Structures are given as C-alpha cells and as structure tokens.
Amino acid sequence: MIRRFDETPVKNQTYITRHGVYAIIINSKKLLITFQGSPHNEYELPGGGVDVGESHLHALHREALEETGWAINPKLKLGIYQRYTFMPEYDLWARKVCHIYLCHGVIKRSEPLHDDHTPIWTSPKHSFEILYNSGDKYFLKLAMNKGYV
C-alpha cells in the first residue's frame, strides 16, 4: 500500500491516476525548490507528470530543467507517496502517485521554461518550513535525518 498524504479522497468522486517525479535537488548544502504562481501560489519540489512512454528518469531531468533551468544528477530514489487533489490547470481530479528522488544540481543551463515557476535556493530547514504539501516535507525530513542533505 502506498502511503497517502494531505486530502482524503472525496466520496463518489472519480480520480485519474497520474504518476509524477519530484526532485530534492542539493548543491553546496542548499536545496533548490520552486515557487509556483497562480492558481497555486505555493512552494514545491521541482517535478511533475510522467508523459506516456517516458521513463521516470527522463521525466525527472525534463521537469527539473523546465521548472528550474538546472541540469541534475539523480542519486537515489527516496520513496513514493500518493495524494488526492483537484488540478485546476487540467480541470482534473487526480490521484497523484509521487516518486521522490534525491539529486545533485549540476549546472544552470537556462532560465526556467515555465513562467509560473520561480526557482529558489534555500536551506533544508527553511525548505521544510515553506513546502506546501506534507508528502514532500516527509521525504525532505527523511533525507535530512539520513544525512543526505
């Protein structure tokens, strides 16, 4: 069974399962997170949905580059969790299955390709305090407790 975080499923609501990959990106004791603008206005781990036919690692590299402009080096899959949510940008009720990876930031290649994402380098402790969803916080705390960040 995959651990669930945040909202409980709405009774009689149909959810579409959507797999996503998310990166805890470290570089020189700092973490790279993003602030996603409207309609969300929240701090998140960089990442997003895995496209049909795409591998998790390819999606992880693509999403990190799109949202932060950084090339990454994935080191370790930390785990998986699920959350039930409404995604207004897709008008979709989703069961998001979130795969979390520990990565190193290699080099900044560009500005973010998504205008609504602002990359932010900050301390692990501050990241933990401002991340929006509790699943991301859980895996960041796990990485901190294991000495990875």
Secondary structure, DSSP 8 states (H G I E B T S, - for coil): ---B-SS---TT---EEEEEEEEEEEETTEEEEEEETTTT-EEE-SEEE--TT--HHHHHHHHHHHHHSEEEEEEEEEEEEEEEEEETTTTEEEEEEEEEEEEEEEEE-SS-SSTTEEEEEE-HHHHHHHBSSHHHHHHHHHHHHTT--
